[in-house]
Amino acid sequence: MLAAAAVCPCPPLLVPEVAAGAAGEVAGLRGACLAAVGELAGVDLVVVVGAGERAGVWTEGGAGSLRRYGVSKAVRLPLGGVDGPELSPALTVGAWLLEEAGVRVPTHAVAVRPDTGAERLLGLGRGLAELADRVGLLVLGDGSARRSVKAPGYLDERAEGYDRAVARALAGADAAALAGLDAELSAELMAEGRAPWQVLAGAAEGAALSGELRYEDAPYGVGYLVASWR
C-alpha cells in the first residue's frame, strides 16, 4: 500500500555542481525537495517515477550520469545491488535527491513516456502500490514550461491556472483531480509532470493520505511544485 509520496520537479539545476553560480537561486526549491524526499526513509520500498523518452523499469539497480550537463558526477539508486541500465535524466535527478536526503531503502524506478494514456498510468500506479506493505513514491515532474515569455515554450495564458490546479490537488492529496488532468492540454502546456502525477493518482487510490504543498513557483518560466503525501 502507498504509505508516503514525495512530489518534486526534476531540473538538473537542483544539483549544485550543475547550477554552479545559480545554485543559490534554487536553494529554497532544493531544500523543499530534500525535506519531502527525506520523509520516505521509513518505507519498505521506494519507487522513483519520472518521464522518459522510452518506458523502462529498474528493479535491480540503476545508474545515471550528469555528464550531459558538463559535470563529471554519477549517481545510482540506493541498495540496488548492481548499476543496471542507465537512468533517464529525470530518474537521475531522483537518484541524486535520495542520496542527498540520506534515504537508504530498497529502490526501484519507472520511466513513463509523457504521451502515455491516463488509464495505463493509473493502472501502473495501482500495481506499484502493491509491491510492498509500505511503498513510498518519489514522483518527478515539472509543471508547465510556458509560464513566461522567457520560458522554454514561451508564454501561454492558460499555464498559470493549470499549475495552480495541480498545486491544489497536491496540497489536498486529491488523487481524483490528478487522474482527471487532460493529456492534450498538458502536452500543449509542456507539463511533463502529468504522466508521473497520474501514476501517483493510481497508487494513492484508497490510501487516505493527507497532502502538504512545500513549494510553488516558476522561477525560470517553468512551474515547479513540491509536495508531501503521508
VOLODREN-961605 format. One record per residue (C-alpha): x, y, z; chain; residue in one letter. Coordinates in pm, 1 decimal, always signed. Example, Ala and Ser with C-alpha at 12.3 -4.5 7.8 and 13.67 -1.06 7.14 Angstrom:
<east:+1230.0 | north:-450.0 | up:+780.0 | chaine:A | residu:A>;
<east:+1367.0 | north:-106.0 | up:+714.0 | chaine:A | residu:S>;
This chain:
<east:+0.0 | north:+0.0 | up:+0.0 | chaine:A | residu:M>;
<east:+114.3 | north:+354.3 | up:-64.4 | chaine:A | residu:L>;
<east:+238.3 | north:+492.5 | up:+266.9 | chaine:A | residu:A>;
<east:+403.0 | north:+816.2 | up:+151.9 | chaine:A | residu:A>;
<east:+492.5 | north:+1014.3 | up:-156.6 | chaine:A | residu:A>;
<east:+727.1 | north:+1298.7 | up:-237.4 | chaine:A | residu:A>;
<east:+646.5 | north:+1505.6 | up:-544.9 | chaine:A | residu:V>;
<east:+934.3 | north:+1708.3 | up:-687.0 | chaine:A | residu:C>;
<east:+1032.3 | north:+1878.0 | up:-1012.0 | chaine:A | residu:P>;
<east:+1343.7 | north:+1747.1 | up:-1181.0 | chaine:A | residu:C>;
<east:+1551.5 | north:+2032.0 | up:-1326.9 | chaine:A | residu:P>;
<east:+1922.5 | north:+1941.6 | up:-1325.2 | chaine:A | residu:P>;
<east:+1981.4 | north:+2279.7 | up:-1159.2 | chaine:A | residu:L>;
<east:+1880.4 | north:+2113.8 | up:-833.2 | chaine:A | residu:L>;
<east:+2231.6 | north:+1967.4 | up:-827.8 | chaine:A | residu:V>;
<east:+2465.5 | north:+2242.2 | up:-702.1 | chaine:A | residu:P>;
<east:+2752.9 | north:+2132.0 | up:-927.5 | chaine:A | residu:E>;
<east:+2526.5 | north:+2172.6 | up:-1229.9 | chaine:A | residu:V>;
<east:+2376.1 | north:+2502.6 | up:-1115.3 | chaine:A | residu:A>;
<east:+2723.0 | north:+2644.6 | up:-1035.7 | chaine:A | residu:A>;
<east:+2677.9 | north:+3020.5 | up:-987.5 | chaine:A | residu:G>;
<east:+2299.2 | north:+2988.0 | up:-987.6 | chaine:A | residu:A>;
<east:+2298.0 | north:+2734.7 | up:-702.9 | chaine:A | residu:A>;
<east:+2177.6 | north:+2996.1 | up:-457.1 | chaine:A | residu:G>;
<east:+1882.2 | north:+3089.2 | up:-675.8 | chaine:A | residu:E>;
<east:+1727.5 | north:+2744.7 | up:-633.2 | chaine:A | residu:V>;
<east:+1829.6 | north:+2686.2 | up:-271.9 | chaine:A | residu:A>;
<east:+1471.1 | north:+2713.8 | up:-149.6 | chaine:A | residu:G>;
<east:+1348.2 | north:+2469.1 | up:-411.0 | chaine:A | residu:L>;
<east:+1630.5 | north:+2226.5 | up:-333.1 | chaine:A | residu:R>;
<east:+1559.1 | north:+2245.4 | up:+38.2 | chaine:A | residu:G>;
<east:+1189.3 | north:+2176.8 | up:-13.7 | chaine:A | residu:A>;
<east:+1268.8 | north:+1876.3 | up:-232.7 | chaine:A | residu:C>;
<east:+1513.8 | north:+1728.8 | up:+18.5 | chaine:A | residu:L>;
<east:+1266.6 | north:+1774.8 | up:+303.8 | chaine:A | residu:A>;
<east:+994.6 | north:+1595.0 | up:+108.2 | chaine:A | residu:A>;
<east:+1225.4 | north:+1314.3 | up:-2.8 | chaine:A | residu:V>;
<east:+1361.1 | north:+1267.6 | up:+349.2 | chaine:A | residu:G>;
<east:+1014.4 | north:+1161.3 | up:+465.3 | chaine:A | residu:E>;
<east:+1041.8 | north:+846.2 | up:+252.7 | chaine:A | residu:L>;
<east:+1308.1 | north:+698.9 | up:+481.1 | chaine:A | residu:A>;
<east:+1060.1 | north:+491.9 | up:+682.6 | chaine:A | residu:G>;
<east:+901.6 | north:+293.2 | up:+399.0 | chaine:A | residu:V>;
<east:+983.6 | north:-61.1 | up:+288.6 | chaine:A | residu:D>;
<east:+1036.2 | north:+23.0 | up:-79.5 | chaine:A | residu:L>;
<east:+1080.0 | north:+344.6 | up:-273.9 | chaine:A | residu:V>;
<east:+975.2 | north:+362.4 | up:-636.4 | chaine:A | residu:V>;
<east:+1108.4 | north:+658.8 | up:-833.8 | chaine:A | residu:V>;
<east:+870.4 | north:+761.0 | up:-1113.2 | chaine:A | residu:V>;
<east:+961.1 | north:+1008.7 | up:-1386.2 | chaine:A | residu:G>;
<east:+915.1 | north:+1080.9 | up:-1753.5 | chaine:A | residu:A>;
<east:+1147.9 | north:+937.1 | up:-2013.6 | chaine:A | residu:G>;
<east:+1173.8 | north:+915.9 | up:-2390.9 | chaine:A | residu:E>;
<east:+1132.8 | north:+540.4 | up:-2353.7 | chaine:A | residu:R>;
<east:+936.8 | north:+349.9 | up:-2093.1 | chaine:A | residu:A>;
<east:+1154.0 | north:+143.6 | up:-1862.8 | chaine:A | residu:G>;
<east:+1167.6 | north:-37.5 | up:-1530.5 | chaine:A | residu:V>;
<east:+1466.4 | north:-70.5 | up:-1295.3 | chaine:A | residu:W>;
<east:+1430.2 | north:-334.8 | up:-1022.9 | chaine:A | residu:T>;
<east:+1790.5 | north:-442.5 | up:-958.2 | chaine:A | residu:E>;
<east:+1970.1 | north:-110.7 | up:-955.1 | chaine:A | residu:G>;
<east:+2031.2 | north:+169.0 | up:-1198.9 | chaine:A | residu:G>;
<east:+2292.2 | north:+437.5 | up:-1254.6 | chaine:A | residu:A>;
<east:+2281.6 | north:+782.3 | up:-1408.0 | chaine:A | residu:G>;
<east:+2534.3 | north:+1046.1 | up:-1502.9 | chaine:A | residu:S>;
<east:+2531.8 | north:+1425.2 | up:-1502.2 | chaine:A | residu:L>;
<east:+2792.7 | north:+1443.5 | up:-1777.3 | chaine:A | residu:R>;
<east:+2532.5 | north:+1570.7 | up:-2022.5 | chaine:A | residu:R>;
<east:+2524.5 | north:+1887.1 | up:-1810.8 | chaine:A | residu:Y>;
<east:+2901.2 | north:+1925.9 | up:-1803.9 | chaine:A | residu:G>;
<east:+2951.0 | north:+1771.7 | up:-1459.4 | chaine:A | residu:V>;
<east:+3155.8 | north:+1459.9 | up:-1400.5 | chaine:A | residu:S>;
<east:+2927.5 | north:+1307.2 | up:-1140.6 | chaine:A | residu:K>;
<east:+2749.9 | north:+971.5 | up:-1131.8 | chaine:A | residu:A>;
<east:+2461.8 | north:+860.0 | up:-912.3 | chaine:A | residu:V>;
<east:+2290.0 | north:+528.9 | up:-857.2 | chaine:A | residu:R>;
<east:+1972.6 | north:+401.2 | up:-699.6 | chaine:A | residu:L>;
<east:+2033.6 | north:+311.9 | up:-334.3 | chaine:A | residu:P>;
<east:+2064.2 | north:-54.4 | up:-234.5 | chaine:A | residu:L>;
<east:+2004.3 | north:-166.9 | up:-590.0 | chaine:A | residu:G>;
<east:+2282.4 | north:-426.3 | up:-593.2 | chaine:A | residu:G>;
<east:+2408.3 | north:-350.3 | up:-944.5 | chaine:A | residu:V>;
<east:+2433.8 | north:-42.8 | up:-1162.2 | chaine:A | residu:D>;
<east:+2173.4 | north:-169.1 | up:-1408.8 | chaine:A | residu:G>;
<east:+2067.6 | north:+18.5 | up:-1722.9 | chaine:A | residu:P>;
<east:+2125.2 | north:+393.3 | up:-1746.3 | chaine:A | residu:E>;
<east:+1858.3 | north:+600.9 | up:-1577.3 | chaine:A | residu:L>;
<east:+1662.3 | north:+864.5 | up:-1768.5 | chaine:A | residu:S>;
<east:+1752.1 | north:+1228.4 | up:-1689.2 | chaine:A | residu:P>;
<east:+1451.6 | north:+1267.9 | up:-1456.7 | chaine:A | residu:A>;
<east:+1530.7 | north:+947.0 | up:-1269.9 | chaine:A | residu:L>;
<east:+1896.0 | north:+1051.2 | up:-1241.2 | chaine:A | residu:T>;
<east:+1787.3 | north:+1364.3 | up:-1054.3 | chaine:A | residu:V>;
<east:+1566.4 | north:+1142.4 | up:-838.3 | chaine:A | residu:G>;
<east:+1859.9 | north:+917.5 | up:-750.2 | chaine:A | residu:A>;
<east:+2061.6 | north:+1226.5 | up:-654.9 | chaine:A | residu:W>;
<east:+1779.0 | north:+1351.8 | up:-429.7 | chaine:A | residu:L>;
<east:+1759.9 | north:+1016.5 | up:-249.9 | chaine:A | residu:L>;
<east:+2135.5 | north:+1019.4 | up:-199.0 | chaine:A | residu:E>;
<east:+2139.8 | north:+1376.0 | up:-68.8 | chaine:A | residu:E>;
<east:+1842.7 | north:+1315.9 | up:+161.0 | chaine:A | residu:A>;
<east:+2005.4 | north:+1004.7 | up:+305.8 | chaine:A | residu:G>;
<east:+1722.9 | north:+770.2 | up:+209.0 | chaine:A | residu:V>;
<east:+1876.2 | north:+422.3 | up:+210.0 | chaine:A | residu:R>;
<east:+1596.9 | north:+174.3 | up:+144.2 | chaine:A | residu:V>;
<east:+1543.2 | north:-69.9 | up:-145.0 | chaine:A | residu:P>;
<east:+1459.0 | north:+132.7 | up:-452.3 | chaine:A | residu:T>;
<east:+1303.1 | north:+62.4 | up:-790.9 | chaine:A | residu:H>;
<east:+1248.2 | north:+311.1 | up:-1071.6 | chaine:A | residu:A>;
<east:+998.9 | north:+350.2 | up:-1354.3 | chaine:A | residu:V>;
<east:+1017.8 | north:+578.6 | up:-1657.5 | chaine:A | residu:A>;
<east:+690.9 | north:+661.4 | up:-1833.0 | chaine:A | residu:V>;
<east:+651.2 | north:+826.9 | up:-2169.1 | chaine:A | residu:R>;
<east:+489.8 | north:+1173.1 | up:-2147.8 | chaine:A | residu:P>;
<east:+223.3 | north:+1072.3 | up:-2401.5 | chaine:A | residu:D>;
<east:+104.4 | north:+763.7 | up:-2211.1 | chaine:A | residu:T>;
<east:-271.3 | north:+749.0 | up:-2158.8 | chaine:A | residu:G>;
<east:-425.4 | north:+811.4 | up:-1819.1 | chaine:A | residu:A>;
<east:-579.5 | north:+467.0 | up:-1772.6 | chaine:A | residu:E>;
<east:-248.5 | north:+294.7 | up:-1829.5 | chaine:A | residu:R>;
<east:-74.4 | north:+527.3 | up:-1585.3 | chaine:A | residu:L>;
<east:-341.2 | north:+477.2 | up:-1320.1 | chaine:A | residu:L>;
<east:-312.3 | north:+100.8 | up:-1359.8 | chaine:A | residu:G>;
<east:+64.3 | north:+121.9 | up:-1326.0 | chaine:A | residu:L>;
<east:+25.4 | north:+318.2 | up:-1005.3 | chaine:A | residu:G>;
<east:-214.3 | north:+63.2 | up:-860.1 | chaine:A | residu:R>;
<east:+37.9 | north:-210.1 | up:-932.8 | chaine:A | residu:G>;
<east:+325.9 | north:-18.8 | up:-774.9 | chaine:A | residu:L>;
<east:+127.2 | north:+29.7 | up:-455.6 | chaine:A | residu:A>;
<east:+104.8 | north:-348.8 | up:-417.0 | chaine:A | residu:E>;
<east:+481.0 | north:-413.1 | up:-430.4 | chaine:A | residu:L>;
<east:+530.8 | north:-389.0 | up:-52.5 | chaine:A | residu:A>;
<east:+341.4 | north:-329.2 | up:+269.8 | chaine:A | residu:D>;
<east:+467.8 | north:+29.2 | up:+287.1 | chaine:A | residu:R>;
<east:+551.2 | north:+175.1 | up:-53.1 | chaine:A | residu:V>;
<east:+688.8 | north:+525.3 | up:-98.9 | chaine:A | residu:G>;
<east:+684.5 | north:+705.3 | up:-432.3 | chaine:A | residu:L>;
<east:+927.9 | north:+973.8 | up:-542.7 | chaine:A | residu:L>;
<east:+732.1 | north:+1137.5 | up:-823.9 | chaine:A | residu:V>;
<east:+936.0 | north:+1360.5 | up:-1053.6 | chaine:A | residu:L>;
<east:+786.6 | north:+1605.2 | up:-1299.1 | chaine:A | residu:G>;
<east:+771.0 | north:+1972.9 | up:-1389.0 | chaine:A | residu:D>;
<east:+461.5 | north:+2182.3 | up:-1436.1 | chaine:A | residu:G>;
<east:+400.4 | north:+2393.2 | up:-1744.6 | chaine:A | residu:S>;
<east:+708.6 | north:+2517.2 | up:-1929.3 | chaine:A | residu:A>;
<east:+505.6 | north:+2808.4 | up:-2067.3 | chaine:A | residu:R>;
<east:+474.4 | north:+3035.9 | up:-1765.3 | chaine:A | residu:R>;
<east:+655.4 | north:+3342.0 | up:-1906.7 | chaine:A | residu:S>;
<east:+785.2 | north:+3491.8 | up:-2229.1 | chaine:A | residu:V>;
<east:+1131.8 | north:+3361.7 | up:-2139.9 | chaine:A | residu:K>;
<east:+1006.8 | north:+3010.5 | up:-2069.0 | chaine:A | residu:A>;
<east:+1116.2 | north:+2721.0 | up:-2292.7 | chaine:A | residu:P>;
<east:+774.5 | north:+2718.3 | up:-2459.7 | chaine:A | residu:G>;
<east:+705.0 | north:+3094.2 | up:-2440.7 | chaine:A | residu:Y>;
<east:+402.3 | north:+3232.1 | up:-2255.3 | chaine:A | residu:L>;
<east:+64.4 | north:+3060.7 | up:-2261.4 | chaine:A | residu:D>;
<east:-203.8 | north:+3236.7 | up:-2058.0 | chaine:A | residu:E>;
<east:-350.3 | north:+2901.7 | up:-1952.1 | chaine:A | residu:R>;
<east:-28.4 | north:+2779.7 | up:-1792.3 | chaine:A | residu:A>;
<east:-55.6 | north:+2953.4 | up:-1455.2 | chaine:A | residu:E>;
<east:-411.3 | north:+2829.3 | up:-1399.5 | chaine:A | residu:G>;
<east:-308.5 | north:+2476.7 | up:-1491.6 | chaine:A | residu:Y>;
<east:-21.4 | north:+2476.4 | up:-1242.9 | chaine:A | residu:D>;
<east:-240.3 | north:+2625.1 | up:-969.7 | chaine:A | residu:R>;
<east:-494.6 | north:+2347.0 | up:-1020.2 | chaine:A | residu:A>;
<east:-218.8 | north:+2088.0 | up:-986.2 | chaine:A | residu:V>;
<east:-89.9 | north:+2266.8 | up:-675.4 | chaine:A | residu:A>;
<east:-436.9 | north:+2247.4 | up:-516.7 | chaine:A | residu:R>;
<east:-456.8 | north:+1876.8 | up:-597.7 | chaine:A | residu:A>;
<east:-114.5 | north:+1812.8 | up:-445.4 | chaine:A | residu:L>;
<east:-192.9 | north:+2018.5 | up:-135.1 | chaine:A | residu:A>;
<east:-512.2 | north:+1822.9 | up:-79.6 | chaine:A | residu:G>;
<east:-379.8 | north:+1479.6 | up:-178.2 | chaine:A | residu:A>;
<east:-658.8 | north:+1482.2 | up:-436.7 | chaine:A | residu:D>;
<east:-586.6 | north:+1174.5 | up:-645.8 | chaine:A | residu:A>;
<east:-907.8 | north:+1216.5 | up:-846.0 | chaine:A | residu:A>;
<east:-805.7 | north:+1564.7 | up:-959.0 | chaine:A | residu:A>;
<east:-466.9 | north:+1437.6 | up:-1076.4 | chaine:A | residu:L>;
<east:-632.4 | north:+1143.8 | up:-1251.6 | chaine:A | residu:A>;
<east:-852.5 | north:+1389.1 | up:-1441.0 | chaine:A | residu:G>;
<east:-571.0 | north:+1602.2 | up:-1584.8 | chaine:A | residu:L>;
<east:-622.3 | north:+1647.7 | up:-1958.0 | chaine:A | residu:D>;
<east:-341.0 | north:+1486.4 | up:-2155.5 | chaine:A | residu:A>;
<east:-386.0 | north:+1709.2 | up:-2461.3 | chaine:A | residu:E>;
<east:-385.2 | north:+2031.9 | up:-2260.0 | chaine:A | residu:L>;
<east:-88.5 | north:+1910.5 | up:-2057.4 | chaine:A | residu:S>;
<east:+104.8 | north:+1846.9 | up:-2378.2 | chaine:A | residu:A>;
<east:+16.6 | north:+2188.0 | up:-2517.8 | chaine:A | residu:E>;
<east:+140.0 | north:+2349.8 | up:-2196.7 | chaine:A | residu:L>;
<east:+454.8 | north:+2132.3 | up:-2194.0 | chaine:A | residu:M>;
<east:+371.8 | north:+1992.7 | up:-1848.8 | chaine:A | residu:A>;
<east:+578.2 | north:+1674.7 | up:-1840.3 | chaine:A | residu:E>;
<east:+471.1 | north:+1604.5 | up:-1484.5 | chaine:A | residu:G>;
<east:+126.0 | north:+1496.4 | up:-1599.6 | chaine:A | residu:R>;
<east:+220.2 | north:+1132.7 | up:-1660.7 | chaine:A | residu:A>;
<east:+411.4 | north:+1078.2 | up:-1332.9 | chaine:A | residu:P>;
<east:+138.7 | north:+1258.6 | up:-1136.9 | chaine:A | residu:W>;
<east:-121.1 | north:+1021.6 | up:-1276.5 | chaine:A | residu:Q>;
<east:+89.0 | north:+722.5 | up:-1167.9 | chaine:A | residu:V>;
<east:+71.6 | north:+873.4 | up:-818.7 | chaine:A | residu:L>;
<east:-304.9 | north:+910.0 | up:-853.5 | chaine:A | residu:A>;
<east:-341.7 | north:+540.3 | up:-925.1 | chaine:A | residu:G>;
<east:-112.8 | north:+438.3 | up:-640.3 | chaine:A | residu:A>;
<east:-298.7 | north:+661.1 | up:-393.5 | chaine:A | residu:A>;
<east:-643.9 | north:+514.7 | up:-455.4 | chaine:A | residu:E>;
<east:-783.5 | north:+409.6 | up:-119.5 | chaine:A | residu:G>;
<east:-472.0 | north:+515.6 | up:+72.2 | chaine:A | residu:A>;
<east:-638.2 | north:+805.3 | up:+260.8 | chaine:A | residu:A>;
<east:-323.5 | north:+1019.4 | up:+267.7 | chaine:A | residu:L>;
<east:-301.7 | north:+1388.1 | up:+353.3 | chaine:A | residu:S>;
<east:-105.0 | north:+1639.5 | up:+149.1 | chaine:A | residu:G>;
<east:+129.9 | north:+1929.3 | up:+213.2 | chaine:A | residu:E>;
<east:+241.5 | north:+2171.7 | up:-56.4 | chaine:A | residu:L>;
<east:+601.2 | north:+2268.9 | up:+21.2 | chaine:A | residu:R>;
<east:+689.6 | north:+2486.4 | up:-278.7 | chaine:A | residu:Y>;
<east:+512.3 | north:+2653.8 | up:-570.9 | chaine:A | residu:E>;
<east:+685.9 | north:+2891.7 | up:-810.6 | chaine:A | residu:D>;
<east:+804.5 | north:+2933.7 | up:-1169.6 | chaine:A | residu:A>;
<east:+1149.1 | north:+3096.4 | up:-1138.0 | chaine:A | residu:P>;
<east:+1255.3 | north:+3018.7 | up:-1495.3 | chaine:A | residu:Y>;
<east:+914.7 | north:+3019.9 | up:-1658.5 | chaine:A | residu:G>;
<east:+862.2 | north:+2653.6 | up:-1564.4 | chaine:A | residu:V>;
<east:+620.0 | north:+2551.7 | up:-1291.5 | chaine:A | residu:G>;
<east:+798.4 | north:+2382.7 | up:-1001.5 | chaine:A | residu:Y>;
<east:+583.6 | north:+2211.2 | up:-738.6 | chaine:A | residu:L>;
<east:+697.1 | north:+2020.3 | up:-430.8 | chaine:A | residu:V>;
<east:+458.6 | north:+1825.6 | up:-209.0 | chaine:A | residu:A>;
<east:+447.9 | north:+1553.4 | up:+53.9 | chaine:A | residu:S>;
<east:+171.7 | north:+1294.4 | up:+87.9 | chaine:A | residu:W>;
<east:+163.7 | north:+1087.7 | up:+403.6 | chaine:A | residu:R>;
